[in-house]
């Protein structure tokens, strides 16, 4: 049924609908950023669509697409209570690019856009109250970006200094790295995946040898970095 | 201390006109879990408020991007920790949709049984807390007693009372135990009994009705626009239930009804949850009759399902299969799907993206609580401070799911 909505959108907006997709039955339309608000408003108000039920707004980060393609996918899903069909709109935005807020179309976009701003750093134009929602104001960075290290901590209250005697004599993830993909290294062109299984499968060196071979700017330290050491945010993973 | 308005007559003495700001939470007995409400008060009337979630944020979505797909199950358990089985099944269904497989019939029925048990425990907990916060402690104890018996069944099946980690991609961790049918048959009359008891004490109770009826109303249009789902949406009169509208796990073959309310107030939400527990019992009765005693519980695919342990220790093929699933993980094809089920609080969706490797590229949970909670701002505004507690209680905010 929502196939009809997709063709209706293409008919109505022409080149502003960049692509349509129905992978596994999920109907999705890729929209040009300038038509984002317009298409959403059309879907809500058109008698054939009546997409009055807001479902979700979220984003996905693809840093490796840059600079040819914009980095973020912002997705909004909605359904029609009367006609019971669903659709997902997708838009691609660059880092720092403003995207029209959908709060005037669906009230539910308010908190979800705040969440996308909080976790991805995508800014929305016309949002009435764009501030962090899940994290605290003092938080630096946007954690769901791929280049935010997964083991990084930013404690508002410093960790208690318990001294070396009470800590385990090894780092928290020595041996098996915490994340299986080191996105920082991958984005710097050193596409070494830290999981031994994945690395071999991709024709790479087993990750366990990174410890001895990696003599980049951050040479391996003699002591593993402890996540619970007081002081600056630290990073675990392959370089520990 | 000098008087506030010494230049005025004593008869003309008024309270200061500027609004007072009051922090409710993050640590407050009525704030289930940790959540803060910044209230702007004029006397006892709430003129405006700001709900501040996030105190329980622990990076669920980021954590899921670190291991294999199967390693996400312990995390999804901890989203809605009152009905973790629904989350398990929801996530398993999402990955199965991405791989494009369907579990055997026996597994579907088993998932329905466990899911409905979890839904009963979820709704009972919400209504129990709602009664208790209005001063009715006895219904709370009755509900908790029955919830414990439901947890006993889940413990017998999964080995854990709350965080089961029982779902698997392409099936369940274990087949149903022999005692499941009898246990469910035994607990359904108990649930019915306690529902009747609580109905007798609460539903026509003058105090309860005065505190709940007409308090915290939500209109249909506003609820739809806010993305409200689940019992809260049905209380406003919209008959949207994922189990009926977009059936999964064979729900279209069960006979059950979707209760809807009329005004969308706190009382309607209470009553919708009560009736949904009855409907869940009705589904359970049908499901245990259908559950076959024999048959596969998992899909027959060595790339997805771990081999039997005795084969792992005795044959090289099973050892290799085990190693590959544990070390590399299940590898769904490249692509993205959004899969949604009816959770305890509404549409529990998972938008998952795979890059073809064994590690999730992105796992987005569409938390029903988070979107429902936003509507609490509308419902509370204009009411008194004392109304915050029943309204907020009927939203059934679960911190683990709301803040992820």
Interface residues (C-beta under 8 A of the other chain):
Chain A: X23 X24 X26 X52 X53 X54 X55 X56 X58 X60 X61 X75 X77 X81 X84 X88 X106 X107 X108 X110 X111 X112 X115 X119 X132 X133 X134 X135 X136 X143 X144 X148 X150 X178 X179 X180 X181 X195 X196 X197 X198 X201
Chain B: X53 X54 X57 X59 X61 X62 X63 X65 X66 X67 X68 X97 X98 X100 X221 X222 X224 X225 X226 X227 X228 X238 X240 X245 X246 X324 X327 X328 X335 X336 X337 X338 X347 X349 X351 X353 X357 X358 X359 X361 X362 X364 X366 X370 X371 X373 X374 X403 X404
